[in-house]
Amino acid sequence: MAAVSGHQASEDGAPGEPSAFREAVDALRAARLRPEVVVTDTPAPRRLARHAFALTASVEVDGEELADGQLVLLHEPDGHDAWHGEFRLVSLGRAQLEPEMANDPLLPEVGWSWLMDSLALQGARQVEPSGTVSRCSSQFFGGLAERPTTTDIEIRASWTPVVSAPGDFAGHLRAWCELLCLCAGLPPYLPGGALAGTVPLPTRRHPR
């Protein structure tokens, strides 16, 4: 794995941020990811939690962007009843599909299993997972009528990370980036080789 590709860090933690949150953010920024993934800090949404940190990621091959998404780390120092913990990860991932996959009735189940399998394979323990897998089709009209209909897969998910040390957060980021790569049609990857039995989605190989 290469170091986080294209990662740009924002300013150090704001005054009053808990050390547990700062250490989690540091672990995310220090994570080593596969070379196709470019990660950048982005402003975090407000009002979701007392403390939040966000990253955007894109999967790029030969100068083409094949998938993109956002991962948000939320922190409530006193815990959150719905989360069953102090931290929550909220994610979005999307990629454009080839027509034959867009109509596959098992697409939602496959997309969700990739997230769960990626978390397990990275040793990223979690509880209370929830989310949706959607097909988003676009048909063009007027001056754009000559464009073919396109369909995207969009996976929205959240889960509560179970960590024993700040560095464990890196595994959750790696798992989410692996999900993006699978959505982009790239072969699965772990140090030492591809993962047998996991088939990526065929996606349109052109810029989004």
C-alpha positions as CSV (number, residue, x, y, z in Angstrom):
1,M,0.0,0.0,0.0
2,A,1.1,3.5,-0.6
3,A,0.8,6.4,1.8
4,V,-2.5,8.3,1.7
5,S,-2.5,9.6,-1.9
6,G,-3.2,13.3,-2.5
7,H,-4.1,13.8,1.2
8,Q,-4.3,17.4,2.3
9,A,-4.6,18.1,6.1
10,S,-6.5,21.0,7.5
11,E,-5.4,23.0,10.6
12,D,-4.7,21.2,13.9
13,G,-7.6,20.5,16.2
14,A,-9.7,23.3,17.4
15,P,-9.5,24.4,21.1
16,G,-11.7,22.3,23.3
17,E,-11.5,19.1,21.1
18,P,-11.2,16.0,23.3
19,S,-7.9,14.1,22.9
20,A,-9.7,11.0,21.9
21,F,-11.2,12.8,18.9
22,R,-7.9,14.4,17.9
23,E,-6.2,11.0,18.1
24,A,-8.9,9.5,15.9
25,V,-8.5,12.2,13.3
26,D,-4.7,11.8,13.3
27,A,-5.1,8.1,12.7
28,L,-7.4,8.7,9.7
29,R,-4.9,11.2,8.3
30,A,-2.0,8.8,8.7
31,A,-3.7,5.8,7.2
32,R,-1.9,4.1,4.3
33,L,-4.3,3.4,1.4
34,R,-4.1,1.7,-2.0
35,P,-2.6,4.0,-4.7
36,E,-5.7,4.5,-6.7
37,V,-7.4,6.4,-3.9
38,V,-7.0,10.1,-3.4
39,V,-8.2,11.5,-0.1
40,T,-8.6,15.1,1.0
41,D,-9.9,16.8,4.1
42,T,-13.2,18.6,3.6
43,P,-15.4,20.8,5.9
44,A,-17.4,18.5,8.1
45,P,-21.2,18.9,8.4
46,R,-22.3,20.7,11.5
47,R,-25.1,19.9,14.0
48,L,-24.7,16.1,13.6
49,A,-22.5,15.9,16.7
50,R,-20.4,18.0,19.0
51,H,-17.3,17.1,17.1
52,A,-16.9,16.1,13.4
53,F,-14.2,15.5,10.8
54,A,-14.8,14.7,7.2
55,L,-12.8,13.3,4.2
56,T,-13.6,13.1,0.5
57,A,-12.1,10.3,-1.6
58,S,-12.0,9.5,-5.2
59,V,-10.8,6.4,-7.1
60,E,-8.6,7.5,-10.0
61,V,-7.0,5.3,-12.7
62,D,-5.1,6.7,-15.7
63,G,-6.4,10.2,-14.9
64,E,-10.0,9.0,-14.8
65,E,-12.3,9.3,-11.8
66,L,-14.2,6.1,-11.4
67,A,-15.8,6.5,-8.0
68,D,-16.1,9.1,-5.2
69,G,-17.5,9.6,-1.8
70,Q,-17.3,11.2,1.6
71,L,-16.6,9.7,5.1
72,V,-17.5,11.7,8.2
73,L,-16.3,10.9,11.7
74,L,-18.7,12.0,14.5
75,H,-17.9,12.2,18.2
76,E,-20.0,12.7,21.3
77,P,-17.8,12.5,24.4
78,D,-20.6,11.5,26.6
79,G,-21.8,8.8,24.2
80,H,-24.9,8.6,22.0
81,D,-27.8,6.2,22.8
82,A,-28.6,5.5,19.2
83,W,-24.9,4.8,18.4
84,H,-24.1,2.6,21.4
85,G,-20.8,4.4,21.6
86,E,-19.0,7.8,21.5
87,F,-18.0,7.7,17.8
88,R,-20.0,7.2,14.6
89,L,-18.8,6.9,11.0
90,V,-21.2,8.1,8.2
91,S,-20.3,7.4,4.6
92,L,-21.4,8.0,1.0
93,G,-19.9,6.2,-2.0
94,R,-21.0,6.2,-5.6
95,A,-19.9,5.1,-9.1
96,Q,-21.4,4.8,-12.5
97,L,-22.4,1.3,-13.7
98,E,-22.5,-0.5,-17.0
99,P,-26.0,-1.1,-18.3
100,E,-25.9,-4.9,-17.7
101,M,-25.2,-4.4,-14.0
102,A,-27.7,-1.5,-13.5
103,N,-30.6,-3.9,-13.8
104,D,-29.2,-6.7,-11.7
105,P,-31.8,-7.4,-9.0
106,L,-29.1,-8.5,-6.5
107,L,-27.2,-5.2,-6.8
108,P,-28.3,-3.8,-3.5
109,E,-27.4,-6.9,-1.6
110,V,-24.0,-7.2,-3.3
111,G,-23.2,-3.5,-2.5
112,W,-24.1,-3.9,1.1
113,S,-22.1,-7.2,1.5
114,W,-19.0,-5.5,0.1
115,L,-19.1,-2.9,2.9
116,M,-19.6,-5.6,5.6
117,D,-16.9,-7.8,4.1
118,S,-14.4,-5.0,3.7
119,L,-14.8,-4.0,7.3
120,A,-14.4,-7.6,8.4
121,L,-11.3,-8.2,6.2
122,Q,-9.6,-5.0,7.6
123,G,-10.3,-6.1,11.1
124,A,-12.5,-3.0,11.6
125,R,-14.9,-4.1,14.2
126,Q,-18.3,-2.3,14.3
127,V,-21.8,-2.4,15.8
128,E,-25.2,-0.9,14.8
129,P,-24.6,-0.7,11.0
130,S,-27.3,0.8,8.9
131,G,-27.6,2.2,5.4
132,T,-29.1,2.1,1.9
133,V,-27.9,1.0,-1.5
134,S,-29.6,2.8,-4.4
135,R,-29.7,2.8,-8.2
136,C,-29.9,6.4,-9.5
137,S,-30.7,6.6,-13.2
138,S,-30.4,9.8,-15.4
139,Q,-32.0,10.2,-18.8
140,F,-31.0,13.2,-20.9
141,F,-33.2,15.6,-22.9
142,G,-33.0,18.7,-25.1
143,G,-29.5,19.6,-26.0
144,L,-28.3,16.5,-24.1
145,A,-30.7,14.0,-25.7
146,E,-27.9,12.2,-27.5
147,R,-26.3,11.1,-24.3
148,P,-27.1,7.5,-23.3
149,T,-29.0,6.9,-20.1
150,T,-26.6,6.4,-17.1
151,T,-27.1,4.6,-13.8
152,D,-25.1,5.1,-10.6
153,I,-24.8,3.0,-7.6
154,E,-25.0,5.0,-4.4
155,I,-24.2,3.4,-1.0
156,R,-25.0,5.4,2.1
157,A,-24.0,3.8,5.4
158,S,-23.2,4.5,9.0
159,W,-21.7,2.3,11.8
160,T,-20.3,2.6,15.3
161,P,-16.6,1.7,15.3
162,V,-15.3,-0.6,18.1
163,V,-11.8,0.5,18.7
164,S,-9.2,-0.4,21.4
165,A,-6.6,2.1,20.2
166,P,-6.7,5.3,18.0
167,G,-4.9,3.5,15.2
168,D,-7.9,1.2,14.7
169,F,-9.7,4.0,13.0
170,A,-7.4,3.6,10.0
171,G,-8.8,0.2,9.3
172,H,-12.3,1.7,9.0
173,L,-11.0,4.2,6.4
174,R,-9.2,1.4,4.5
175,A,-12.4,-0.7,4.5
176,W,-14.5,2.2,3.1
177,C,-11.9,3.0,0.5
178,E,-11.9,-0.7,-0.5
179,L,-15.7,-0.4,-1.0
180,L,-15.2,2.6,-3.3
181,C,-12.6,0.6,-5.3
182,L,-15.0,-2.4,-5.7
183,C,-17.8,0.0,-6.8
184,A,-15.3,1.4,-9.3
185,G,-14.8,-2.0,-10.9
186,L,-11.2,-2.5,-9.5
187,P,-10.1,-5.9,-8.3
188,P,-10.1,-6.3,-4.5
189,Y,-6.8,-5.7,-2.8
190,L,-5.0,-6.6,0.4
191,P,-1.3,-6.8,0.9
192,G,-0.1,-10.0,-0.6
193,G,-2.7,-10.3,-3.4
194,A,-6.4,-10.1,-4.4
195,L,-9.2,-11.5,-2.4
196,A,-10.6,-14.7,-3.8
197,G,-14.4,-14.9,-4.2
198,T,-15.1,-11.1,-4.5
199,V,-16.1,-9.8,-7.9
200,P,-16.1,-6.0,-8.5
201,L,-18.9,-4.3,-10.4
202,P,-18.2,-3.5,-14.1
203,T,-18.3,0.3,-14.3
204,R,-18.0,2.8,-17.0
205,R,-14.4,3.7,-17.5
206,H,-14.7,7.5,-18.2
207,P,-14.6,10.6,-16.1
208,R,-17.7,11.3,-14.1
